[in-house]
Amino acid sequence: MTPERARELLAVQANFGGGYNRNAAKLILDEVAREHGRETADALITELELDRVFGFTAGEE
């Protein structure tokens, strides 16, 4: 998955919020981290404010 596609999918998950969407966002971030590195996943967390929406922390596994 490209970072651009992940950004699109994560934006949708963040707009809905909730527990199921949190799990989906976590799976997307895990795939991004596996394919492109933790730094890319952390950048998406910061850019999309997923720390505020889902409580994710940059650098967290």
Stockholm file with secondary structure:
# STOCKHOLM 1.0

chainA/1-61         MTPERARELLAVQANFGGGYNRNAAKLILDEVAREHGRETADALITELELDRVFGFTAGEE
#=GR chainA/1-61 SS CCHHHHHHHHHHHHHHCSHHHHHHHHHHHHHHHHHHCHHHHHHHHHHTTHHHHHCCCTTCC
#=GC SS_cons        CCHHHHHHHHHHHHHHCSHHHHHHHHHHHHHHHHHHCHHHHHHHHHHTTHHHHHCCCTTCC
//
